[in-house]
């Protein structure tokens, strides 16, 4: 039950309305004028507080642009807007692949299975939504299948990201070493737009952007053929947080598929979740007390203790691992006013206000807290919830926040931040 009289709830609803474009939301005006993949899926949870039908439409609009091979792109360019770079002309997927509506050529964290299951769990009339849920379940199943075909070609149980943007954690310290293998020679001249909307000191650097663009141009030169991209990319990283989201979505989709009488989808997704959960344990670091990324191209773990290694709390982990992550968060809380920072504050590479190298993001907090609560770590989950709402009081509905003083950073009046506030205000009982 949502606290309907809370002023933060009312403000959050106003932001969702403001950023609604009819059949999809934009993350925020100016900085991000299109539809983003995991933004939309998590935003749908907040939209359900307004209108269940509108919440389903948000995810359906995204999946209307699923690629024939099953991939769901990270951006859908519904309308033209030159306020964002790289735009559809850089990706060029419409011309290369014949799409009517241009999209980007990479994907994002697959949170849709979780979001759909949660919407159905809360639906006041799930039978009425069942046909729409079945159609989405089939589409999400195709996306999950694509991941294990295209991003786990050796059948190891875990999938790789091929571009930092796919992780959602664009400039994480996790990528620094692997990113050094990405060249910058030959990229076309470009003008960034993000630094015109947000403080450049809070954004990725030009050197990082050069490499982001090299990968895009490299993949484009291969015709966006997902059968080729994995082995052709110099950047192939197994992100534990990304995989945990996939695990949770597979498990939740399997549970929902059983209710919807889709036994084949249920069996497939349950098997993927079980196998990936077992494989995930190979990324655990006793020294750090959390999971680490694995650089598949270099065949080694990445010595970088980021929130990506804590995000696996979102999945159903063995009890000892959930307890270890709760302990890890409590340790980090000794060095940060607000949890959970996107990188360990004790690491000299920590940068409190620069995007994913230190700041707190409410969407990540929400997923970590949700998993910890399910695992019985109520006190740590409540600490995360409380800090998240304190950040709203300190800095409004920002894109992300400084973990030491709550400085609001990035875009303002941010859609998924508002959606997560609605979620945090929901009575977990």
C-alpha positions as CSV (number, residue, x, y, z in Angstrom):
1,X,0.0,0.0,0.0
2,X,1.4,3.4,-1.0
3,X,1.5,6.4,1.3
4,X,-0.7,8.5,-0.9
5,X,-0.5,11.6,1.3
6,X,3.4,11.8,1.4
7,X,4.6,15.0,-0.4
8,X,7.5,13.1,-1.9
9,X,4.9,10.7,-3.5
10,X,3.0,13.7,-4.9
11,X,6.2,15.2,-6.3
12,X,7.2,11.9,-7.8
13,X,3.9,11.5,-9.6
14,X,4.2,15.0,-11.0
15,X,7.6,14.1,-12.5
16,X,6.2,10.9,-14.1
17,X,3.4,12.9,-15.7
18,X,5.9,15.6,-16.9
19,X,8.1,13.1,-18.6
20,X,5.3,11.0,-20.1
21,X,5.2,11.0,-23.9
22,X,2.0,9.1,-24.2
23,X,3.2,5.5,-24.8
24,X,6.7,5.9,-23.3
25,X,8.6,8.1,-20.8
26,X,11.9,9.9,-21.3
27,X,14.4,9.8,-18.4
28,X,14.4,13.6,-18.2
29,X,13.9,16.5,-20.6
30,X,17.0,17.8,-22.5
31,X,19.7,15.4,-21.4
32,X,17.9,12.2,-22.4
33,X,15.0,12.9,-24.8
34,X,14.3,9.3,-26.0
35,X,13.1,6.0,-24.5
36,X,15.8,4.0,-22.6
37,X,15.4,0.3,-21.9
38,X,15.9,-0.4,-18.2
39,X,14.7,3.1,-17.4
40,X,11.3,2.2,-18.9
41,X,11.0,-1.2,-17.2
42,X,11.8,0.2,-13.7
43,X,9.7,3.3,-14.4
44,X,6.7,1.1,-15.2
45,X,6.6,0.1,-11.5
46,X,6.0,3.7,-10.6
47,X,3.5,4.3,-13.4
48,X,1.4,1.5,-12.0
49,X,0.6,3.8,-9.0
50,X,-1.1,6.0,-11.6
51,X,-2.5,3.6,-14.1
52,X,-1.9,-0.1,-14.5
53,X,-2.7,0.0,-18.2
54,X,-0.1,2.8,-18.8
55,X,2.5,0.8,-16.9
56,X,2.0,-2.2,-19.3
57,X,2.1,0.1,-22.3
58,X,5.5,1.4,-21.2
59,X,7.1,-2.0,-21.5
60,X,5.0,-3.0,-24.6
61,X,6.3,0.1,-26.4
62,X,9.9,-0.9,-25.7
63,X,9.4,-4.5,-26.9
64,X,7.6,-3.3,-30.0
65,X,11.2,-2.5,-31.2
66,X,12.8,-5.8,-30.2
67,X,15.2,-6.9,-33.0
68,X,14.4,-10.0,-35.1
69,X,17.2,-11.9,-33.3
70,X,15.7,-11.2,-29.9
71,X,17.8,-8.3,-28.7
72,X,16.1,-5.4,-27.1
73,X,18.0,-2.2,-27.8
74,X,19.0,0.3,-25.1
75,X,17.5,3.3,-26.9
76,X,14.5,3.7,-29.1
77,X,14.6,7.0,-31.1
78,X,10.8,7.6,-31.4
79,X,11.2,11.2,-32.4
80,X,14.1,13.2,-33.8
81,X,16.0,15.4,-31.2
82,X,19.5,16.7,-31.7
83,X,19.9,17.4,-28.0
84,X,21.5,13.9,-27.5
85,X,24.6,12.4,-28.9
86,X,25.1,9.8,-30.4
87,X,21.8,10.0,-32.2
88,X,20.2,7.6,-34.7
89,X,22.5,8.8,-37.5
90,X,25.6,7.5,-35.6
91,X,24.0,4.1,-34.9
92,X,22.5,3.9,-38.4
93,X,20.5,0.7,-37.5
94,X,17.5,1.8,-39.5
95,X,19.4,2.0,-42.8
96,X,21.6,-1.1,-42.1
97,X,18.8,-3.4,-40.8
98,X,15.7,-1.8,-42.3
99,X,14.0,-0.6,-39.2
100,X,11.2,1.9,-39.5
101,X,12.0,3.4,-36.1
102,X,15.7,3.8,-35.5
103,X,17.3,2.3,-32.3
104,X,20.7,2.0,-30.8
105,X,22.7,-1.2,-31.6
106,X,23.4,-2.4,-28.1
107,X,21.3,-3.6,-25.1
108,X,21.0,-2.8,-21.4
109,X,20.4,-4.7,-18.1
110,X,17.5,-7.1,-18.7
111,X,15.2,-6.0,-15.8
112,X,12.0,-6.5,-17.8
113,X,11.2,-10.0,-16.5
114,X,11.4,-8.8,-12.9
115,X,9.2,-5.7,-13.7
116,X,6.5,-7.7,-15.5
117,X,6.3,-10.3,-12.7
118,X,6.1,-7.5,-10.1
119,X,3.3,-5.8,-12.0
120,X,1.4,-9.0,-12.2
121,X,2.0,-9.8,-8.5
122,X,0.4,-6.4,-7.6
123,X,-2.3,-6.3,-10.3
124,X,-5.8,-5.9,-8.8
125,X,-7.2,-8.0,-11.6
126,X,-4.4,-10.3,-13.0
127,X,-6.8,-12.3,-15.1
128,X,-7.7,-9.1,-17.0
129,X,-4.0,-8.5,-17.8
130,X,-3.1,-12.1,-18.5
131,X,-3.1,-11.9,-22.3
132,X,-0.9,-8.8,-22.3
133,X,1.4,-10.5,-19.8
134,X,1.6,-13.7,-22.0
135,X,2.7,-11.7,-25.0
136,X,5.3,-9.8,-23.0
137,X,6.5,-13.0,-21.4
138,X,7.1,-14.6,-24.8
139,X,9.1,-11.5,-25.9
140,X,11.2,-11.4,-22.7
141,X,11.9,-15.1,-23.1
142,X,13.2,-14.4,-26.6
143,X,15.5,-11.7,-25.2
144,X,16.8,-14.0,-22.5
145,X,17.5,-16.6,-25.1
146,X,19.4,-14.1,-27.2
147,X,21.6,-13.3,-24.2
148,X,22.7,-16.9,-23.7
149,X,23.2,-17.4,-27.5
150,X,25.0,-14.1,-28.4
151,X,26.7,-13.2,-25.2
152,X,27.7,-16.6,-23.8
153,X,28.8,-18.4,-26.9
154,X,31.0,-20.9,-25.0
155,X,28.0,-21.9,-22.8
156,X,29.7,-20.8,-19.5
157,X,26.5,-19.7,-17.9
158,X,27.2,-16.0,-17.6
159,X,26.9,-13.3,-20.3
160,X,29.3,-10.6,-21.3
161,X,28.7,-6.9,-22.0
162,X,30.5,-5.6,-25.1
163,X,30.2,-1.9,-24.4
164,X,30.2,0.0,-21.0
165,X,26.9,1.6,-21.9
166,X,25.3,-1.9,-21.9
167,X,26.0,-2.2,-18.2
168,X,24.1,1.0,-17.4
169,X,27.2,1.9,-15.4
170,X,28.9,3.8,-18.2
171,X,32.2,5.0,-16.7
172,X,32.6,2.5,-13.8
173,X,36.1,2.0,-12.5
174,X,35.5,-1.7,-13.3
175,X,36.0,-1.0,-17.0
176,X,39.2,1.1,-16.8
177,X,41.8,-1.6,-17.5
178,X,39.7,-3.4,-20.2
179,X,38.9,-0.1,-21.8
180,X,42.6,0.6,-22.4
181,X,42.4,-2.1,-25.1
182,X,39.9,-0.1,-27.0
183,X,41.6,2.1,-29.6
184,X,40.5,5.6,-30.6
185,X,42.1,5.9,-34.0
186,X,39.9,6.9,-36.9
187,X,36.7,7.9,-35.0
188,X,34.6,10.5,-36.7
189,X,34.7,14.1,-35.2
190,X,31.8,14.6,-32.8
191,X,30.3,17.1,-30.4
192,X,29.0,15.9,-27.1
193,X,25.6,17.1,-25.9
194,X,25.6,15.7,-22.4
195,X,28.0,18.3,-21.1
196,X,25.7,21.0,-22.3
197,X,23.0,19.8,-20.0
198,X,25.0,18.6,-16.9
199,X,28.2,19.6,-15.2
200,X,31.2,18.2,-17.2
201,X,32.9,17.3,-13.9
202,X,30.1,14.9,-13.1
203,X,30.2,13.1,-16.5
204,X,32.5,10.6,-18.3
205,X,35.7,12.1,-19.7
206,X,36.5,12.8,-23.4
207,X,39.0,9.9,-23.4
208,X,36.2,7.6,-22.3
209,X,33.8,9.0,-24.9
210,X,36.4,8.4,-27.7
211,X,36.4,4.8,-26.8
212,X,32.6,4.6,-26.5
213,X,32.4,5.9,-30.0
214,X,35.1,3.6,-31.4
215,X,33.1,0.6,-30.2
216,X,29.9,1.9,-31.8
217,X,31.7,2.6,-35.1
218,X,33.4,-0.8,-35.0
219,X,30.1,-2.7,-34.4
220,X,28.4,-0.6,-37.0
221,X,31.1,-1.6,-39.5
222,X,30.1,-5.3,-38.8
223,X,26.5,-4.5,-39.8
224,X,25.3,-4.9,-36.2
225,X,25.5,-8.7,-36.7
226,X,25.2,-10.1,-33.2
227,X,26.6,-13.4,-34.3
228,X,29.9,-11.6,-34.9
229,X,30.1,-8.9,-32.2
230,X,31.1,-10.9,-29.1
231,X,34.3,-12.3,-30.6
232,X,35.1,-9.1,-32.5
233,X,34.9,-6.8,-29.5
234,X,38.1,-5.9,-27.6
235,X,35.9,-5.2,-24.6
236,X,34.2,-8.3,-23.2
237,X,33.4,-8.1,-19.5
238,X,31.2,-10.4,-17.3
239,X,29.5,-8.0,-14.9
240,X,28.1,-9.7,-11.8
241,X,25.4,-7.0,-11.4
242,X,24.3,-7.3,-15.0
243,X,24.1,-11.1,-14.7
244,X,22.3,-10.9,-11.3
245,X,19.6,-8.8,-13.0
246,X,19.3,-11.4,-15.7
247,X,19.2,-14.2,-13.1
248,X,16.4,-12.4,-11.2
249,X,14.5,-11.7,-14.4
250,X,14.8,-15.3,-15.5
251,X,13.6,-16.6,-12.2
252,X,10.7,-14.2,-11.9
253,X,9.7,-14.9,-15.5
254,X,9.8,-18.6,-14.8
255,X,7.5,-18.2,-11.8
256,X,5.1,-15.9,-13.8
257,X,5.1,-18.3,-16.8
258,X,3.8,-21.1,-14.6
259,X,0.9,-19.0,-13.5
260,X,0.2,-18.0,-17.1
261,X,0.3,-21.6,-18.3
262,X,3.5,-21.2,-20.3
263,X,5.4,-24.3,-19.2
264,X,8.2,-24.2,-21.8
265,X,9.1,-20.6,-21.0
266,X,9.0,-21.5,-17.3
267,X,11.3,-24.5,-17.7
268,X,13.8,-22.6,-19.9
269,X,14.1,-19.6,-17.7
270,X,14.3,-21.6,-14.5
271,X,17.2,-23.6,-16.0
272,X,19.0,-20.4,-17.1
273,X,18.6,-18.9,-13.6
274,X,19.9,-22.0,-11.8
275,X,22.9,-22.4,-14.1
276,X,23.9,-18.7,-14.0
277,X,23.5,-18.6,-10.2
278,X,25.9,-21.5,-9.8
279,X,28.4,-19.8,-12.3
280,X,28.1,-16.5,-10.5
281,X,29.9,-17.9,-7.5
282,X,33.1,-18.0,-9.5
283,X,33.2,-14.2,-9.3
284,X,33.1,-14.0,-5.5
285,X,36.1,-12.4,-3.8
286,X,36.8,-13.3,-0.2
287,X,39.3,-10.4,0.0
288,X,36.7,-7.8,-1.0
289,X,33.7,-9.5,0.5
290,X,31.7,-9.1,-2.7
291,X,31.6,-10.1,-6.3
292,X,34.0,-8.8,-9.0
293,X,33.8,-8.4,-12.7
294,X,35.6,-10.9,-15.0
295,X,37.5,-9.7,-18.0
296,X,36.7,-12.4,-20.5
297,X,39.2,-11.1,-23.1
298,X,42.1,-11.1,-20.6
299,X,40.8,-14.2,-18.7
300,X,41.0,-12.7,-15.2
301,X,39.0,-11.1,-12.4
302,X,39.0,-7.3,-12.3
303,X,40.3,-5.9,-9.0
304,X,37.6,-3.2,-8.6
305,X,35.1,-3.2,-5.8
306,X,32.1,-1.4,-7.3
307,X,28.4,-1.5,-6.7
308,X,28.2,-4.0,-9.6
309,X,29.6,-6.6,-7.2
310,X,27.0,-5.8,-4.6
311,X,24.0,-5.7,-7.0
312,X,23.9,-9.5,-7.0
313,X,21.9,-9.2,-3.8
314,X,19.0,-8.6,-6.2
315,X,19.1,-12.3,-7.2
316,X,18.3,-15.2,-4.9
317,X,21.8,-16.1,-3.7
318,X,23.0,-18.7,-1.3
319,X,22.5,-17.5,2.3
320,X,26.2,-17.0,3.0
321,X,26.5,-14.7,0.0
322,X,23.5,-12.6,0.9
323,X,24.9,-12.3,4.4
324,X,28.3,-11.3,3.0
325,X,26.8,-8.6,0.9
326,X,24.8,-7.2,3.8
327,X,28.0,-7.1,5.9
328,X,29.8,-5.4,3.0
329,X,27.2,-2.6,2.8
330,X,27.4,-2.0,6.5
331,X,31.2,-1.7,6.2
332,X,30.9,0.8,3.4
333,X,28.3,2.7,5.4
334,X,31.1,3.5,7.9
335,X,32.7,5.6,5.1
336,X,29.7,7.2,3.4
337,X,26.9,9.4,4.7
338,X,24.5,7.8,2.2
339,X,24.6,4.2,0.9
340,X,25.1,2.5,-1.5
341,X,27.9,4.4,-3.4
342,X,28.7,3.1,-6.8
343,X,32.3,2.5,-5.8
344,X,34.2,1.8,-2.6
345,X,35.0,5.1,-0.9
346,X,38.2,3.6,0.4
347,X,39.6,3.0,-3.1
348,X,41.9,5.9,-4.2
349,X,40.1,5.8,-7.6
350,X,36.8,6.7,-6.0
351,X,35.3,10.0,-7.4
352,X,32.3,11.1,-5.3
353,X,30.5,13.1,-8.0
354,X,31.5,11.6,-11.3
355,X,28.6,9.5,-12.6
356,X,29.3,5.8,-11.8
357,X,32.7,6.2,-10.1
358,X,31.2,7.1,-6.7
359,X,27.7,8.5,-6.6
360,X,24.6,6.9,-5.3
361,X,21.8,5.8,-7.7
362,X,18.3,5.1,-6.4
363,X,17.6,2.4,-8.9
364,X,20.5,0.4,-7.8
365,X,19.6,1.0,-4.2
366,X,16.1,-0.3,-4.9
367,X,17.3,-3.5,-6.4
368,X,19.8,-4.2,-3.7
369,X,17.3,-3.4,-0.9
370,X,14.6,-5.6,-2.6
371,X,17.0,-8.6,-2.7
372,X,18.3,-8.1,0.8
373,X,14.8,-7.8,2.2
374,X,13.8,-11.1,0.5
375,X,16.9,-12.7,2.0
376,X,15.9,-11.6,5.5
377,X,18.4,-8.7,5.9
378,X,15.7,-6.3,6.9
379,X,17.9,-3.8,8.8
380,X,20.3,-3.3,5.9
381,X,17.5,-3.0,3.5
382,X,15.8,-0.4,5.7
383,X,19.1,1.5,5.9
384,X,19.2,1.7,2.1
385,X,15.6,2.7,1.9
386,X,16.0,5.4,4.6
387,X,19.1,6.9,2.9
388,X,17.4,6.9,-0.5
389,X,14.5,9.0,0.8
390,X,17.0,11.3,2.7
391,X,18.7,11.9,-0.6
392,X,15.4,13.2,-2.0
393,X,15.2,15.6,0.9
394,X,18.8,16.7,0.4
395,X,18.8,17.1,-3.4
396,X,15.4,16.6,-5.0
397,X,14.8,14.1,-7.7
398,X,18.2,14.1,-9.3
399,X,19.8,11.5,-11.6
400,X,22.4,10.6,-9.0
401,X,23.9,11.9,-5.7
402,X,27.2,12.4,-3.9
403,X,27.4,9.8,-1.2
404,X,29.1,12.1,1.3
405,X,26.9,15.1,1.3
406,X,23.9,14.3,-1.0
407,X,25.0,16.7,-3.8
408,X,22.4,16.3,-6.6
409,X,24.2,15.5,-9.9
410,X,23.4,14.9,-13.6
411,X,19.9,15.5,-14.8
412,X,17.1,16.9,-12.7
413,X,13.4,15.8,-12.2
414,X,14.5,12.3,-13.2
415,X,11.9,9.8,-14.1
416,X,13.2,6.6,-12.6
417,X,14.3,8.4,-9.5
418,X,10.7,9.4,-9.1
419,X,9.5,5.9,-9.8
420,X,11.9,4.5,-7.1
421,X,10.7,7.0,-4.6
422,X,7.1,5.7,-5.2
423,X,8.5,2.1,-4.6
424,X,10.4,3.1,-1.5
425,X,7.2,4.7,-0.1
426,X,5.3,1.5,-0.7
427,X,4.5,-0.4,2.5
428,X,6.6,-3.6,2.1
429,X,4.0,-5.4,4.3
